[in-house]
């Protein structure tokens, strides 16, 4: 393909509350066996984008471990590759990434040393499947300077936390507001952009000269009347996991047969780093209804309308309903968990009771299960 890929995966988000205290948003577990960034990486390799750079920063340890080998996404080849960029102190610069545009500016040599004419920029916190070739063809046919992938959200959806677009009949963007107080339309930016490589270098350098650091506010919004910026609407499944509620709803969506069929059974596939774990084991007394149970789990109790991630243990007479159990959680006997997200590597003591009354409850037990 005539494009290189950039995945922005370095930001912090306080709306994820305790879930983002020990991992980046792009490393959040999704659908039992995946991480959020797997969807963007899979879209890149399925679109034959052979050279991809991932910009990481906040709490990047687990994300960097996940990206330690490019073979899972088939980037390990001579003409391309997967590159992970973290903030680096140099003689000219000692800053962390101060924004998305600054992250690109600090790694501008990645763009300068490439030869592909176009760049596809994606965020690491989107759950979707997409052929970027179609967006690039649309971008070329419109003779656009920038193409923004967008989606019409449901009327009842809270869209104020997104970038909001307004397009004319030719799909050219006339108005672009980032996180407005009151949204004028329900068309939101998906955080996926196509732009010519040389033009991106030029815009990023100009923003850096003016001490502007955000790609959306300081490039897209600022140049909306000066550059030909077009919107490319999608109708397929797309979700952003920027809040606890969205993260919960995204995982719960995978309990729907049509969503599972779309991601797991329809071409192309979604790829992830594979752990060598045994299949899930259901002991006598286990009762599973409408749930995703991942490999390495041992279940003794009742699990209903829930997503259970890898290596979880659920004890006798437990009742898990409408909840997400993250990786490597031990749940003691006679425990009731409902409307909760249980943080990874937790030990829930026997006879515990956790229920989210007003929204989703995040359960974090600070005990000493892993001691020497």
Secondary structure by P-SEA (a helix, b strand, c coil): ccbbbbbbccccccccccccccccccccccccccccaaaaaaaaaaacccbbbbbbcccaaaaaaaacccccccccccccbbbbbccccccccccccccaaaaaaaaccccccccccbbbbbbccccccccaaaaaaaaaaacccbbbbbbbccccccccccbbbbbcccccccccccccccccccccccccccccaaaaaaaaaaaaaacccccccccccccccccbbbbbbbccbbbbcccaaaaaaaaaaaacaaaaaaccccccccccccccccccccccccccccccccccbbbcbbbccbbbccbbbbccbbbbccbbbccbbbbccbbbbccbbbbcccccccbbbbbbcccbbbbbbbcccccc
